[in-house]
Amino acid sequence: MNINLHIERLILDGLQLERGQNMLLQTAIEAELTRLLTEQGLSSGLQSGGVLRNLEAGPMQLSPGSSPAELGIQIAQSVYSGIGNTK
Protein backbone atom coordinates (compact mmCIF):
# COMPACT_ATOMS: atom_id res chain seq x y z
CA MET A 1 0.00 0.00 0.00
CA ASN A 2 1.27 3.46 -0.86
CA ILE A 3 0.44 6.27 1.51
CA ASN A 4 0.73 9.91 0.49
CA LEU A 5 0.52 12.26 3.44
CA HIS A 6 0.58 16.01 2.99
CA ILE A 7 0.59 18.29 6.00
CA GLU A 8 -0.05 21.81 4.82
CA ARG A 9 0.45 23.49 8.16
CA LEU A 10 1.52 22.24 11.57
CA ILE A 11 0.83 24.66 14.40
CA LEU A 12 2.96 24.17 17.50
CA ASP A 13 1.75 26.67 20.07
CA GLY A 14 4.32 27.56 22.69
CA LEU A 15 7.23 25.72 21.09
CA GLN A 16 10.30 27.89 20.73
CA LEU A 17 13.20 26.61 18.68
CA GLU A 18 16.64 28.06 18.29
CA ARG A 19 17.68 29.38 14.92
CA GLY A 20 18.23 26.60 12.40
CA GLN A 21 16.37 23.91 14.36
CA ASN A 22 13.20 24.01 12.24
CA MET A 23 14.61 21.66 9.60
CA LEU A 24 15.89 19.23 12.25
CA LEU A 25 12.41 19.14 13.77
CA GLN A 26 10.74 18.67 10.38
CA THR A 27 13.10 15.82 9.49
CA ALA A 28 12.43 14.07 12.81
CA ILE A 29 8.65 14.40 12.39
CA GLU A 30 8.78 13.02 8.85
CA ALA A 31 11.03 10.10 9.85
CA GLU A 32 8.86 9.08 12.81
CA LEU A 33 5.60 9.38 10.87
CA THR A 34 7.11 7.26 8.10
CA ARG A 35 8.19 4.64 10.64
CA LEU A 36 4.80 4.55 12.35
CA LEU A 37 2.82 4.36 9.11
CA THR A 38 5.12 1.66 7.73
CA GLU A 39 5.05 -0.49 10.86
CA GLN A 40 1.49 0.08 12.11
CA GLY A 41 -0.49 1.36 9.15
CA LEU A 42 -3.24 3.86 8.62
CA SER A 43 -6.66 3.94 10.25
CA SER A 44 -9.29 1.95 8.37
CA GLY A 45 -11.31 5.12 7.84
CA LEU A 46 -8.49 6.69 5.84
CA GLN A 47 -7.21 3.63 3.95
CA SER A 48 -9.44 4.25 0.95
CA GLY A 49 -8.40 7.91 0.84
CA GLY A 50 -9.67 11.03 2.40
CA VAL A 51 -8.93 14.51 3.56
CA LEU A 52 -8.90 15.83 7.09
CA ARG A 53 -9.36 19.58 7.23
CA ASN A 54 -7.77 19.60 10.64
CA LEU A 55 -6.54 17.19 13.24
CA GLU A 56 -6.31 18.07 16.88
CA ALA A 57 -3.50 15.86 18.05
CA GLY A 58 -3.89 16.62 21.73
CA PRO A 59 -1.57 17.93 24.40
CA MET A 60 1.96 16.67 24.90
CA GLN A 61 4.33 16.92 27.82
CA LEU A 62 7.60 18.32 26.47
CA SER A 63 10.67 18.26 28.65
CA PRO A 64 12.75 21.42 28.86
CA GLY A 65 15.92 21.06 26.83
CA SER A 66 14.53 18.37 24.52
CA SER A 67 16.38 18.13 21.23
CA PRO A 68 14.55 18.78 17.94
CA ALA A 69 14.80 15.03 17.26
CA GLU A 70 13.10 14.15 20.55
CA LEU A 71 10.42 16.79 19.98
CA GLY A 72 9.86 15.55 16.44
CA ILE A 73 9.26 11.99 17.65
CA GLN A 74 6.72 13.15 20.24
CA ILE A 75 4.93 15.41 17.75
CA ALA A 76 4.78 12.65 15.13
CA GLN A 77 3.40 10.18 17.65
CA SER A 78 0.75 12.68 18.65
CA VAL A 79 -0.23 13.29 15.01
CA TYR A 80 -0.24 9.55 14.34
CA SER A 81 -2.69 9.01 17.19
CA GLY A 82 -5.27 10.80 15.02
CA ILE A 83 -4.59 9.00 11.72
CA GLY A 84 -3.01 5.70 12.63
CA ASN A 85 -4.18 2.14 12.92
CA THR A 86 -5.52 1.70 16.45
CA LYS A 87 -5.44 -2.10 16.61
C-alpha positions as CSV (number, residue, x, y, z in Angstrom):
1,M,0.0,0.0,0.0
2,N,1.3,3.5,-0.9
3,I,0.4,6.3,1.5
4,N,0.7,9.9,0.5
5,L,0.5,12.3,3.4
6,H,0.6,16.0,3.0
7,I,0.6,18.3,6.0
8,E,-0.1,21.8,4.8
9,R,0.5,23.5,8.2
10,L,1.5,22.2,11.6
11,I,0.8,24.7,14.4
12,L,3.0,24.2,17.5
13,D,1.8,26.7,20.1
14,G,4.3,27.6,22.7
15,L,7.2,25.7,21.1
16,Q,10.3,27.9,20.7
17,L,13.2,26.6,18.7
18,E,16.6,28.1,18.3
19,R,17.7,29.4,14.9
20,G,18.2,26.6,12.4
21,Q,16.4,23.9,14.4
22,N,13.2,24.0,12.2
23,M,14.6,21.7,9.6
24,L,15.9,19.2,12.2
25,L,12.4,19.1,13.8
26,Q,10.7,18.7,10.4
27,T,13.1,15.8,9.5
28,A,12.4,14.1,12.8
29,I,8.6,14.4,12.4
30,E,8.8,13.0,8.8
31,A,11.0,10.1,9.8
32,E,8.9,9.1,12.8
33,L,5.6,9.4,10.9
34,T,7.1,7.3,8.1
35,R,8.2,4.6,10.6
36,L,4.8,4.6,12.3
37,L,2.8,4.4,9.1
38,T,5.1,1.7,7.7
39,E,5.1,-0.5,10.9
40,Q,1.5,0.1,12.1
41,G,-0.5,1.4,9.1
42,L,-3.2,3.9,8.6
43,S,-6.7,3.9,10.3
44,S,-9.3,1.9,8.4
45,G,-11.3,5.1,7.8
46,L,-8.5,6.7,5.8
47,Q,-7.2,3.6,4.0
48,S,-9.4,4.3,1.0
49,G,-8.4,7.9,0.8
50,G,-9.7,11.0,2.4
51,V,-8.9,14.5,3.6
52,L,-8.9,15.8,7.1
53,R,-9.4,19.6,7.2
54,N,-7.8,19.6,10.6
55,L,-6.5,17.2,13.2
56,E,-6.3,18.1,16.9
57,A,-3.5,15.9,18.0
58,G,-3.9,16.6,21.7
59,P,-1.6,17.9,24.4
60,M,2.0,16.7,24.9
61,Q,4.3,16.9,27.8
62,L,7.6,18.3,26.5
63,S,10.7,18.3,28.7
64,P,12.8,21.4,28.9
65,G,15.9,21.1,26.8
66,S,14.5,18.4,24.5
67,S,16.4,18.1,21.2
68,P,14.6,18.8,17.9
69,A,14.8,15.0,17.3
70,E,13.1,14.2,20.6
71,L,10.4,16.8,20.0
72,G,9.9,15.5,16.4
73,I,9.3,12.0,17.7
74,Q,6.7,13.2,20.2
75,I,4.9,15.4,17.8
76,A,4.8,12.7,15.1
77,Q,3.4,10.2,17.7
78,S,0.7,12.7,18.7
79,V,-0.2,13.3,15.0
80,Y,-0.2,9.6,14.3
81,S,-2.7,9.0,17.2
82,G,-5.3,10.8,15.0
83,I,-4.6,9.0,11.7
84,G,-3.0,5.7,12.6
85,N,-4.2,2.1,12.9
86,T,-5.5,1.7,16.5
87,K,-5.4,-2.1,16.6
